[in-house]
């Protein structure tokens, strides 16, 4: 009944099998035979599916929107870089202006 030792199954495959088990139209043994997966494994995937379902409906807006730190961090870094460039350009400009006056 196994698909072979060490073979990794895709998340899509596991989800399909777990969903089929959760529907209850077939027994776990029937599903195991159809997909060549051990019934215990199917039960574990089904449990993972059912345990994870509430997370799908939890504050999805909060999960999608980045935090204010994630938004402002790169902006503050850019401000710092620009300030340093401005200071460098001001110093360079002053040294060029001094050179022209003395020359």
Buried (B, 14 or more C-beta within 10 A) or exposed (E): EEBEEEEEEEEEBBBEBBEBBBEEEEEBEEBBEEBEBBBEBBBEBBEEBEEEEEEEEEEEEEEEEEEEEEEEEEEEEEEEEEEEEEEEEEEEEEEEEEEEEEE
